[in-house]
Amino acid sequence: MAKKLIIDLKKCKQCDKCEAVCSYKHHPENNGIDALLEQVRFSLICRKCEMAPCVNACPQEALEKVPLENEDESVLKRYNMLCTGCGTCAMACPFGTIYSDLVPFVSSVCDLCRERISSDQNPLCVETCPYDSLEYRQVEANDNMIEVLPGVIVKVEGGQLWQPLKKNKKG
């Protein structure tokens, strides 16, 4: 069983700005946790509309619905190099689940500390998070956790997770 990065959302809300240090070396202001949290929001909060008005409204074609492996739904993905931060997606979202302050113009990248993991070290963000909201360990399947990205698991408070209504495959 492989180790995974675990984000505890309840603990993560304790700080206004993430204080964990990121080891991604390609630009010094990078904070990979910000990138992961954006993907977590799209996975957990987005209502995954079939027609996706946010995708259709984006003038830069910076949003796309990407099918999830082995599932009958798609998750929203933002192409950072195309996004200008105009906020049109937030205005088009009929459920109000895209906030323009959650879609930053400057974006960070997380490579899950590939270099550190390959030398048997924990990701730097896990070691430097002052609130212990990040862990890196082997995980058993659990009602309070959901894998939102390969190698990234989110602890969901009380196991409560909004599930979109899925189409009945029979009709």
C-alpha positions, 0 to 999 in steps of 0.5 A: 500500500502506497503512502498518500498525502492527507489534508485535514480540511478542518485543521487547514481552515485555521490559518488565513494564508498557508504557512507550510513551506513548499519544496517545488524549486522552479519558482520561489513563491510557489505554494503547492498546497494552494494548487492542491486546495483548488483541486480539492475545492473543484472535486468536493464543492463544485456541483459538477453540472452537466452543461457546465455554464462556467466552462462555456462562459470562460472567454479564454477556454481555461476551464474543462470538465475532465472525466474521473477514472472509473466514475460516471462524472467529471471534475472541473480543471482550470488551465492556469496558463490560460486563466486571466482571473476575469471571474466570468466563471464565478458569475456563470456558476448557478450554484455559487460554488466558484468564488473569484478569490478561490481562482487566483491569477498566479497559481502554484504547482504541487509535484507531491515532493517527488524528489523528497519521497524518492529519498524516503523523506516526507513532503516538506509541507507536511514537516512545516505545517504549524497546524498539523493539517497535513500528513503523509502515510499509508491509509486504510479506506475510511468514511471520513476520507476521500481520495480526490486526486491520485495520492491526495486524500482529504479528511472530511469532517464527520464523514459528511460529503455532498454527493451530486445526484447521479443519473440513473443508468437505466433511464 
